[in-house]
Structure formats: C-alpha cells, structure tokens
C-alpha cells in the first residue's frame, strides 16, 4: 500500500508541542504532559490535532450503492449524519484500508490512515466504470480535528463525524491555525492513542499486516456487515464466519508496571520462551499504566501470562479464542 509523507501541522507551533514519530509524524505527540492530556480528553475537554490523516470525499447520486458494493459495510441506506466504519479488502480478504465515514446528504466524507488517501483514491477511481460518482483526495484542503464531545458541532455547515466517544471535524485546512489559537487544552496523539488502545479499537498499519483478516481484530459487526451482497474479499469473510476460526486474535495486554520500557510496535510476544505473536500498539495510560494491543495465535491460553518485548503481561480477551 503506497504511503505519502504528511504535511507538518501549524499546531506544532503551540507551546510545549513535541513532534510525533511515524506513523503519526506531522502532528504533536504531546504538549508537555501526555497523562494530563489523556485525563482531560477522558473528561470531555480539549482537542486532538489529527490533520496528518487523509481526507477523501465521494460525491454523486450513486455513491452509497457503489461503495456498498466495494466495501464491507452496509451503506445503501446510510442516513445523513450517521457515522460508521467500512473496510476495503484485498481479493483474498486481507485488510487494505479502513474508512471512517459519514454522509452529509450530498457527499460521503471519510478520513483514513496518514499518507494512504492517494492509494485509496486510485483504487476507487479504477472501480468507477460508468457510475455517477466522483472521488476526491481532499487531504490538502481539509484537516481532521477530534473533540471529545459526542454531539454535532455548532457550525452545521462543517462536515463532522459524530460517535459515542466524540466528534471528528473536517476542518478547512486554512482554518487550522486559527482553531488552535481559539481552543484551549490541546492533546497530542499519545493521549489519543492511549484511549484508542484502552477501547480496543484496531488501526490499519498497527494492528494489521499483509495477511490480517477482519475476524482477527474483532471488527465484526462494527465495520463488517454479514448480511449484504458480494464485495471484494467477501468470500474469505463468509468462509471464516461459517466454517473456520481465524488463525490469530487481538488481545489487550496489561504490562508489568515496574518496567519503564514501552514495548515497540512489532516486538515479539512470547509464551514460555516461544514467540506466539507481536505487539501492535503500546501506550502509557493515565489509569491503567502500561498497556498494549497484540496479535497472538488463536489457541494461546487466555489466562496465560505472556512476555511482550521482555515485559510480563496479562491478557484481556477481545476476540474469543
């Protein structure tokens, strides 16, 4: 999957900003106190600059039925304002893109992983045929900003994706600097990622590799509708759902708090000295301490104490064994 370099956010000029590293380069990792920033977000305060994420808009009268036929989610009757997640799979059912979408009645807006919008738009353009749709990469024109407020913004003209954990604004990029000057309590992506990990929400590129399938991550039913027509990769989804079990499963790990080391993404997860998986994401949580997500072999005992990058770790089940 092709990835392009993100632009540097003007909000990196805010006081205390420390730049994030890949895959979140271009925005702030934190503004001086990541644990305090987490607590504020958990209490419904502040905002997170996600302007490094890609923005894609699909317009035209056939947009919902067309995307319904290509992706994993049931979209033909998606009402305006309702947020959902839909995935683009390979022909063999491996996860390629996650689209975090909302339709405003005239166009569908989506944000995607940093640097991946050009590849997604190129794929969608190849699949348009004679349908009445237009696909645009608007990453240069719009920036995503997260606010932990689960209600629509006061500016009804501003595209926004509202979920039960907050709202994701599609803010015209020329307004981003002014937004940062006008709003208090910025939080970096370290805080945002810690809360994502706590909520067991997978992320393409972290929780996925070239062979990840949807059942391994617990993305059914939130991102995959099992009672819809054919789409690319659907045969694998149906076969695993009806006949088999996924080879791996996503787990949430509580790591030994006496260790200062944060496990690296891709670091081995071991049981009795034998590698049975790898760390996908890790963070320091303001209440839970050091936590991580990991992909492990499905038959790994759920009560086993594992070793994540050499750190003892207990499991919480996300995907049943």
N, C-alpha and C positions, 0 to 999 in steps of 0.2 A: 504494500500500500504506500503510494507516494506521499511524502510529507514535506510541506514547505515551511520555511522559517517564519515565525510570527513577528509582527511589529512590536516595538517597545512602547509600553503604555505611558502616557503622560503622568499617570498617577504614581509612577515610580519616583516622581519628584516630591511627593508628600513627605512630611517629616518622619524620620525613622524607617523609611522603606528600605528593605533588603531584597534584592532581586532573587527570584526563584530560579531553580535549575530545571533542566529537561525532566519531564515533558511540558513543564509549565513556565519555561523561560518567556520573558516579555512582560510579566506582571510581578507583583511583590509576593515573596514567600511570607513575610510578616512585616509589621510596622513597629517592631521593638519588643513586643510582649505577646507571643503567639498563644499562650494559655489564657491570658486575659481576653484576647480577641475571640477565642473559642467561647468563653463564658458569655461574652456579650452576644454573640450570634445565637447561642442556645437560649438566651433570654429575649430574643427578638429585636436586638439592637444592631446597628451598624450595617455594613455592606461589604461585598467582596468583588473586587475587580477581576472579571473573567474575560477581559477583552482580547485575550490571546486565543480564545475559542473561535472556530469557524462559524460563519452565519450563511445559511442557504435559504433562499425563498423560491417556492414553486407556485406559480400562478396559472390561471386558465381554468375553464369550466370542467375539464376532465382530470384535474389534479388529484382529487381524492380517490377516485376509482382507479386511476393509473398507479398511484403509489400503493394502493391496496393490493394490486396485482403483482407488485415487485417486492414488497417488504412483509415483515412478519405480523404486523398489527392489522386489526380490522379498522379500516379508515373510511369506508364508503359513507357511513352515517355519522362521522365525527362532527359534533356540533361546534359552532364557533366558540372560542374561549376555553375549550376543554383540552387540557394538556395530556399528552401521552408519550410513550417511547416506542419507536419502531426500529427494527434492525434490518440491515442489508446483509444477506448471507452469500457465501460462495455457492456454486452449483453443488458442492459436496456438503453444504450445511454448516460451514465454518463461519464464524462471525467476522465480518469485514468492517461494518460501520454501525454505530448507534446514533439515531437521530432523535433529539429531544424536541418534540414538535408541538405546535399549536396553530390552529387555523383561525384567521380573523374574519372569515366570511368571504374574503376576496382572494386571499393567498395563504398558503401554508408556510410558516416560519419554522426553521429548525436551527439549533446550534449543535455543533459536532466537535470532535476532538481537535486540539490545535494542529493546524497545518494540513488537515485531511480534507477540507472542503473542495479543493481543486480536483482531487481524485474522485470524490463522490459526485460532483457535478459532471465530470467527464463520463462516468458510468451512466448517470441518469440521462444525459444528453443522447448517449448511444441507444437508449431504450425508448425514445420518444415516438419514433415512427411517425404516423400521421395524426397523432392525438393533439388535442388543443391544450398544450401545456408549455410553459416556459420556465426554465431552470436558471437561477442566477446565483453566483457566488458574491455575496454582499459583505464579505469579511472586511473589505477596505472601507465600507461605508457605515457599518453598524458594529457596535461593541456590546457584549453581554455583561450585565451587572446583576449580581444576586443580592436580593434583600430578604431577610428572614421574616417576611410579612406575608402570610398566606391569603392575600386578597388583591384584587386588581389595583393598579396604580391610579392616582387621582387624575392623571393625564390619560384620558380614554383613547387618545389618538396614538399613544405609544404602544407598539406591539409588546405583549408580555405573556409569559408562560407561567401560570399560577398553579402551584401544587400545594399539598398539605404541609409542606415544610418552608414555603416561601415563594417568592416570585422572581423570575428571570426576565429582566428588561432587555429589549432590543433597542439600545440607545444609539441615536445617530452619533457617529464617532467624533464629529466636531464638537459635540456637547460633553464629551467625557471629562475633559479638564475642568470645565465649569461645574460638572456634577461633583467631582472630588472636592472642589473648593467649598461647595454649598452643603455637603453632607458630612456629618461627624462620624467618628469611630470606624475608620476603615479596618478591615480584617484581611489578612493575607491568605493565600491558597493553603498554607499549612493548616490553618484553623478549619478552612472549608473541607480539606481532605480528611482531617481527623473526624469530623462529624459524618462525612460520607462513609468512612470505614466503620464507624460505630453503627450506622444504619444498614450495613451490609450491602451497599449499592455498588455493583461492579462497574468498572470503567474499561472501555476498549483501549488496549495498549498496555494497561496494567494487569488486569485480570484475564487477559486473553493472550494467546499465542497463535501460531498459524493453524492449529488444529482444534481450537476451542469450539465447542458446540453449546447451544443455549441451555441444555439441561444441566450442564456442569456448574452454571453460575446462578441457578435459581431465577432465571429471567422469564419463567413461565409462572403466572399469566401476565405479569406487568408489562412485558414487551413482546409477547408472542401469543397470538390468538389461535387456539387449536381447532376451532370450528369455522374455518374460512376456506376459500378456494386455494388453488395452487399458486405458489410463488417460488422464486429461486431458492433452492435449498430445502424446500418443504418436505421432500421425501425422507431426508435424514431426520428431521424433526418428528415426523409421523412414525418412522421406524423405531426410533429410540423410545418414543412415548408408548408405543403399543407392544413392542417385542423385547426391548432390552433396557439396560441401565447404562448411564454414562460412565466412561472409564475413570473420570475424576470428579471431585466435588469441591466446591468452595467452602472454606471454613474460616471462622473468626477466631483469632488467637489472642489470648491474654498472656503477655510475656512477663517473665520474672522481673519484678521492679527493681531488684538490686543491681541489674545490669544497666550500664549507661549507654551501651551500644544500641543503635536503632538498626534493625535488620535491613539490608539492602534489597531493593526490588530484584528478583531473580535469585536471591540467595537460597541455598538448599534447606529444605525441611526434612528432618531425619527422624526415624524411629529405630531405637536400638542400634544406632550407628549406620543404618541403611537409608539412603535417600528415597523418600516416598512422595516428594513434591517440591514446590518452591514458593517463596514469598512473592506476593504480587503487589502489595501496598503495605506501608507501615507508618505509624504516627505516634506522637505523644498526646494522649487525650487528657483533658483537664480534670476528669473524674476517674477514668479507668486506668490511667497510667499508659504504659507502652502497649499498643495493640497493633494487630496486623490482619490482613486477609492473605490467604494462601490457597493454592490448588494442590490437593493431595489425592492419592489413589483412593478410589471409592471405597474399597474394603478396609481402609485404615480404621482401627477401632476408635469409636467416638470418645471413649473415656481415656485414651492413651495420652500420656504426657509426651509431647514432641519436642524437638530441638529445632529452632528457627535461627539459622545463621549462628549456631552455637549457643543460643539463649533458650532455656527451658520455657515451654509454652503449653498451656492447656487450651482445649478447644470448646467453642460453642458451635453447635450444628446449624448450618444454613441450608445445605442440600442434604437430605437424609441419605444415609449410607445404603 
